[in-house]
């Protein structure tokens, strides 16, 4: 995963743990694509001060993910929901080719629906 995307995902999960300045600097740097010098000029601080703040924020985000793992868990849940849906489709296909059980057909529809709700 590209660092920009990784930071954006981690910011969604752990952004509230950062200071307001850190959130602002990361947003300006990654989302608004401003340079360190541009942020420093707008904020009236040094480029190094901006860089240090962003690096501390990045470190905190990665440490929180390492300790809590929310982003990784969410990704795994989504992957598993996709697999569950695929398996239900396969069961439905086999059911159509063999026994054509209405009960199996109804249950596979329910399974796919639940897998879809998990991903929402």
N, C-alpha and C positions, 0 to 999 in steps of 0.2 A: 504494500500500500504506500502510495506517495506520501511524503511527510506532510504536505499541505492538507491532504485529505485526512490523514491520521490526526493531525492537530485539530481539525474541524470536528471530527467525531468525538475526540476526547474533551473538547471544549463543551460540546453538548452535554456530556455526562458530568463533568467535573468543573465546569466554568464558574459556578457559584462559589467554589472554594478559593478562587483567585481574588485578588484585590480588584477593585473597579479599574484602577490604572492598568493593571496587568491585562485584564480582559479587553480594555480599550486598545492598548498597544498591540496585542495579538490580533485583534479584529482589523485594526488599521494596516498591519503588516501583511497578514495572510488574506483577509477578505477584500480589503481596499487596494492592496498591492502598493502601498506607500513604502518608500525606502526608509531606512533608519534615520537618515538625515532629514527627510521631510517630516517625519513624526517628531523628531527632536526640535525642529524649527517651530512647528505648530504648538508644541508643548512648552517651549522655552527651557529645554534641558539639553544636555549633551547627547550626541549620538551614542556614546558609550553607555550612558544612563539608560537609554531606550533599549539598547542591545542587552544589557544586564537584566533589565526587567523582563524582557521577552524570554531570555534563556532561563531565568528562575521560574517563570510561569510554565514553560515547556517541561522543565525538570519536574515540577510539581504534578503536572498533568500525567506524565509518564509514570511517576511514582504511585499516584493514585490508581492508575490502571493496573499496575503491577500488583498492588496490594488488594484491590477490590475486584478487578476484572469484569466490570459491568459491560464494557464495550465488547469484550471477547465473548462473554456469555450471551449477549444479545445476538451477536453474529452466529453463534452456534445454534441458538434457538431457531433463528431464521433458516439456517441450513437444514436443520432437522425437520422443520415444518415443511420445507420443500420436498424432502425425502419421503416424509409421511404421505404427502399428497401424491407423489409419484407412485408409491407402493399401493395406495388406494386405487389409483387409476389402473395399475397393472392387475390388481385383484378383480376389478370390474371387467377388464378386458378378458381375463381368463374365465370369469363367470359367464360372460356372454358367449364364449366359445364352447363351454362345457355344459354346466348344469342350468344356467339361467335362473338362479334363485333370486326371487324378488327381494327377500330379506337381505341377502348379501349386497345386492344392488343398492338398496336403501341405506345400508350401513356404510358403504363406501362413499356415498354422497355426503353423509353426515361427517365422516372422517375428513374428507376434502374440505368441507365447510369449516370445521374446527381448525384445520391446519391453516386455512386462509385467515381466520379470525386471530390466530396466534401471531401472524405476521403483521397485522394492522397496528 
